[in-house]
Amino acid sequence: AGIESIAITSHDKYLFTGGLEKRNHIKQFSVRNGRMIKDHGPIFVNDGVLSLTTTSDNKWLCDAGKEGHLNQISLNSQQVIRDSRKIHTSSIP
């Protein structure tokens, strides 16, 4: 089990990581000092994180699971804002 996906904000402030094993945690790191800022916990209970991306305005992190799940996380509040559950029948790369 390891890191499958990474994303970095456009202002190079935060780096996010996620992996494919079930109940994998999305972790947020400071690019400046390399320290973990937040462990967002297991975003998908029965799924791993296949892909991560941030918006160009640095407001949102979107994560997709290998089983077709999709979430939107606010980078300001550090909370899942939209849980789209399973929106595809297969993975979202």
Number of C-alpha atoms within 10 A of each C-alpha: 8 10 15 15 18 19 19 21 20 12 9 12 13 20 19 24 21 26 23 19 18 17 16 23 21 23 18 23 18 16 15 10 8 11 10 14 13 13 13 16 12 17 24 24 11 13 20 25 33 23 22 22 17 23 13 10 9 17 14 20 20 17 26 27 28 23 20 19 24 24 19 18 20 16 18 9 10 14 11 16 13 12 14 12 14 15 13 13 10 12 17 17 13
